[in-house]
Amino acid sequence: MTIDLGVHTLGAAYRAGTLTVRQVIDEVLKRIAVAGDDKVWISRVADQALQAQADALDAHGDRSLPLFGIPFAVKDNIDVAGLPTTAACPGFAYRPTESAEVVKQPTSSRPASWACARPTACRAIRSMRLTFRAGPARAPPSPCRRGW
């Protein structure tokens, strides 16, 4: 079964009890594995940690919150506690002990934060076509874009 990862679809399924956060995270991890090394992710939260976050949300989360269980990526020049902030340049890398406010606010509403993405992976700036030391990134498929 392929899960529709649209925000409204996930929210409705969570509230209806027809989908768990663990199912969504397992689907996301499966899609990442199928994509292979597509140069989209600079760093990621470990699979086991994501699954533990998902289990905790399923057990104790407030499904009425608008971002409950919604997986999201964070551009790699925004601090996420424990993940390297690189701005796509390894020479600038450091590991913040605290997440930026823009990350804290949605995570306090319990979405599942799971990766730091390259600029080409962020839809807001998808028109950027940059090549990094790791090679060009393949833009992830999106039902929002025509021709995909």
N, C-alpha and C positions, 0 to 999 in steps of 0.2 A: 504494500500500500504506500503510495506517495502522499505525503502530507502537504497541503497548501499552507505555505508559511506567511500568508498575508496577515497583517495585524488584526484586522476585523474578524477574519475567519478563525484565527487562533483564539482570540478573546471569546468569541461565541462558543467555540468548542470547549474551552476551559470551563466557562460558566455552565454549560450544559452537562459537563461531566463526561463528555465523549472522548476527551483527549487529555493526556497528562503531559506535564513539562518533560518528564523523562522520555516519553515517546518522541517529542519534538527534538530534544537534544540528540537522541540516538539517530534520528533522521538527518539532522544537520551533520553529525559526525560521519554518517554513511556517505552523504553527498561530498564532503571534504575528501574522504578516502577515495571515492570514485574519480574526483577531479585530479587527484595526484598532485604533483608539485607544479601547480599552476602559477606560482610566484605571486599569489594574492596576499598570503599571510606572512607578515614579518615575524610575529610571535603569536602563540595561542596559549590559552589556559589548557592545562593537561586534561585529557579526556576523562580521567577518573574524577578530577576535581569538578568538571562540568556535570558529570553524572551525579555526584554528591550534592551539588547545588540544586539540581533538578529534583532529586529525591526530597531534599529539605523543603523546597517550595511546594511539592505535591503534598507533603505531610502537614505543613503549617502555614502555607501561603494564603493570602486573601485574594481569591479569584475575582472579586469585584473591582480590584484596582485596574485602571486602564492599560497598564504596561505589564501586568502579571505574566510572567513566563515568556515574554517576547524576546527572542534571541537578537542580539545586535552586535555589530563590530564597531570599534573605535579607531579613528584615524591615528596613526602612530606618532603624531606630534601632540597628542593629548594624554596626560598622565593617567595611567591605570595602575593602581597599587600592585606591585609585584611583577609587572610586565615591563620590559625595557621601552623607554620612550626614545625613539631614534630620529624622528623627522626624516626617515629613509636614508640616514647617513650614520653608519656604525660608529664613526668617530665622535658623534654627539651623544651616543647612548648613555643613559643612566637608568637606574631602577628606582622609581619613586616609592616612598613608603605610604603615600596617601594619594587617592585618586582626585582628579580635578572635579570641581563642583558640577560640571556638566555631566560627569559620569556618576557622581554620588547621587544626584537627584533621581535619575531614573532607577538606579539600583536600589534606592530606598523604597521604591514602589515595586520592587522585586521582579524586574525582567532578568534574563540570564545573560550576563556579559561574558563573551567568550573569545574575543580576539582583538588584536591590533592589526588594522588593515593598511595596505599601501594606498596612496591617494587614488590610484586608478580603480580601486575596489569600492570607493565611496561614490554613491550615485550622485550626490550633490555636485561633485566635480568630475563626473565621468568623462567630460570632454577633454580633460588633461590626458596627454599621452606622453608619459615620461618613461625613460629607460633607466633602471637602476643597476647596480653592480650584479645583482642576482639575475638580471635579464628582464625582458619586458613582461609585464603582467597581463594575463588574459582576463578581460573583464568578465565577471560572473554573469551567467544568464539572468535575465530579468523579464518577467511577463509585462513589465511596464514599458519596455522598449520594443519598438516595431522591428520585425525581421528576426527576432530571436525565437 
